[in-house]
Amino acid sequence: MSIDVQSLEKVYDNLSFAIDKLPEEKRSLFLTKLVLLLSNEIKDGEKICSLIHEALVFEA
């Protein structure tokens, strides 16, 4: 199941706002905590690792 575009944009906006609000030195910790919280909701370690790799490749 995919997220609809409007909801995805809302997630993007909220994430951008949260990241911009933090001091630069705390952004990595925030993102790590967020991934761990989302991982707890998804409950599929292989999928989460695959998505992490996908995000890394996307940024390369």
C-alpha positions as CSV (number, residue, x, y, z in Angstrom):
1,M,0.0,0.0,0.0
2,S,1.4,3.4,-1.0
3,I,0.9,6.7,0.7
4,D,-1.1,9.2,-1.2
5,V,0.7,12.3,-2.6
6,Q,-1.0,14.8,-0.3
7,S,0.0,12.7,2.8
8,L,3.5,12.3,1.5
9,E,3.8,16.0,1.0
10,K,2.6,16.5,4.6
11,V,5.2,14.1,5.9
12,Y,7.9,15.9,3.9
13,D,6.8,19.3,5.2
14,N,6.8,18.0,8.8
15,L,10.2,16.3,8.5
16,S,11.7,19.4,6.8
17,F,10.4,21.7,9.5
18,A,11.6,19.4,12.3
19,I,15.1,19.1,10.8
20,D,15.4,22.8,10.2
21,K,14.3,23.5,13.7
22,L,17.2,21.5,15.2
23,P,20.8,22.6,15.6
24,E,22.9,20.9,12.9
25,E,24.8,18.8,15.4
26,K,21.5,17.2,16.6
27,R,20.0,16.4,13.2
28,S,21.7,13.0,12.8
29,L,20.5,11.9,16.2
30,F,17.0,13.0,15.4
31,L,17.0,11.1,12.1
32,T,18.3,8.0,13.8
33,K,15.6,8.2,16.5
34,L,13.0,8.7,13.9
35,V,14.1,5.6,11.9
36,L,14.1,3.5,15.1
37,L,10.6,4.7,16.0
38,L,9.3,4.1,12.5
39,S,11.0,0.7,12.5
40,N,9.1,-0.3,15.6
41,E,5.9,0.5,13.7
42,I,6.8,-1.3,10.5
43,K,8.1,-4.4,12.3
44,D,10.0,-5.7,9.3
45,G,13.8,-5.5,9.7
46,E,14.6,-6.7,6.2
47,K,12.3,-4.0,4.7
48,I,13.8,-1.3,6.8
49,C,17.3,-2.2,5.9
50,S,16.3,-2.3,2.2
51,L,14.8,1.2,2.5
52,I,17.9,2.5,4.3
53,H,20.0,1.2,1.4
54,E,17.6,2.6,-1.2
55,A,17.8,6.1,0.5
56,L,21.6,5.8,0.5
57,V,21.8,4.9,-3.2
58,F,19.3,7.7,-4.0
59,E,21.7,10.2,-2.5
60,A,24.8,8.9,-4.1
